[in-house]
C-alpha cells in the first residue's frame, strides 16, 4: 500500500512545505487550513488558509526522490522534454508537457526521469522545451 501524504504551496508566503496536519474549521466562512513544515530542519511551522495541496504519487524518480503532483520531471535521454505530473480523475497519475504531445502514465517513466522542480517554484522549466 502506498503512503498517503501531501505537501502544500502557501500562496501568501510563496513557500512549499510538507503537510503535517489539515484542519477544517466549522465557522461561518467554513475554512480549511494546513499546518506545514516550512524549512529543511523540520522545526519551523506555518499555518495557511490560502494554499494548494499536492499529493504524493507513491513513486520515486531515478534518484530516489519522491514525486508529487505538480512536480516537473525531465528525461534528457529519451524525450529531451520536461513534463508536469498531473492527476487524472479516472484514477491515474500522468506526465504531460502541455502541448499536443501525448501523456504518459507516470509509472511508465518514473524510473527514467528525475524531479527538476515544481510548477510553483520553477514554472520556467515548463516553458523550455529542451532540457
C-alpha positions in Angstrom: 0.0 0.0 0.0 1.4 3.4 -0.9 2.0 6.1 1.7 -0.6 8.9 1.7 0.9 12.3 2.3 0.8 15.8 0.9 2.8 19.0 0.6 1.4 22.5 0.3 2.2 25.6 -1.6 1.4 28.6 0.6 0.0 31.3 -1.8 0.5 34.0 0.8 4.2 33.4 1.6 5.2 31.6 -1.6 6.7 28.7 0.4 6.4 25.0 -0.1 6.3 22.6 2.8 5.4 19.1 3.9 1.9 18.9 5.3 1.8 18.0 9.0 -1.9 18.4 9.5 -5.1 19.5 7.7 -7.6 21.4 9.9 -11.2 22.1 9.0 -12.8 24.8 11.0 -16.5 24.9 11.1 -17.2 28.6 11.2 -19.4 31.0 9.3 -16.9 31.0 6.5 -16.0 27.3 6.8 -12.3 27.5 6.2 -9.8 24.7 5.9 -6.2 25.4 6.9 -3.0 23.5 6.6 -0.1 23.2 9.0 3.1 22.7 7.2 6.8 22.5 7.8 8.5 25.3 6.0 12.2 24.6 6.5 14.7 21.8 5.8 15.3 21.2 9.6 11.7 20.3 10.2 11.4 22.6 13.1 9.7 25.7 11.5 5.9 25.5 11.1 3.4 27.8 9.3 -0.4 27.7 9.2 -2.1 28.9 6.0 -5.7 29.3 4.8 -4.6 30.1 1.2 -2.8 27.0 -0.2 -2.6 24.4 -2.9 -2.3 20.8 -1.8 -0.2 18.4 -3.8 -0.4 14.6 -3.2 2.5 12.2 -3.1 2.2 9.8 -6.1 3.7 6.9 -4.2 6.5 6.8 -6.8 10.1 7.9 -6.8 12.3 9.2 -9.6 15.5 7.6 -10.8 17.4 9.2 -7.9 15.0 8.0 -5.3 13.3 11.4 -4.8 9.6 11.3 -4.1 7.3 12.5 -6.9 4.4 14.8 -6.1 1.6 16.2 -8.1 2.8 19.4 -9.7 6.4 18.3 -9.9 8.3 18.8 -13.1 10.2 15.8 -14.5 13.0 15.6 -17.1 14.2 12.8 -19.2 17.1 14.1 -21.3 17.9 10.8 -23.0 14.5 9.6 -24.3 12.3 12.6 -24.7 14.5 15.7 -24.4 11.5 17.4 -22.8 10.2 18.4 -19.4 6.8 17.1 -18.1 4.4 18.1 -15.4 2.9 15.5 -13.1 -0.9 15.6 -13.2 -3.8 13.6 -11.7 -6.5 12.2 -13.9 -9.9 12.0 -12.2 -10.3 8.5 -13.6 -7.6 7.4 -11.2 -4.1 7.5 -12.7 -1.0 9.7 -12.5 0.2 11.1 -15.8 3.0 13.3 -17.1 2.3 15.8 -19.8 4.3 18.6 -21.5 1.3 20.9 -22.1 1.4 20.6 -25.9 -0.3 18.1 -28.2 2.4 15.5 -27.3 0.6 12.6 -25.7 0.5 11.9 -21.9 2.3 9.0 -20.4 1.4 7.1 -17.3 3.8 8.2 -14.6 4.5 4.6 -13.7 5.9 4.1 -17.2 8.5 6.8 -17.0 9.3 7.5 -13.3 12.4 5.3 -13.2 13.9 7.0 -16.2 13.1 10.6 -15.2 14.2 13.0 -12.4 12.4 15.7 -10.5 13.9 19.0 -11.6 11.4 21.4 -9.8 7.7 22.1 -9.4 5.2 24.3 -11.1 5.1 26.9 -8.3 8.8 27.4 -7.6 10.1 26.7 -11.1 7.4 27.4 -13.7 10.0 28.5 -16.2 11.1 24.8 -16.5 8.0 24.0 -18.4 8.5 26.9 -20.8 11.8 25.5 -22.1 11.3 22.5 -24.4 14.9 21.4 -24.5 16.3 20.2 -21.1 
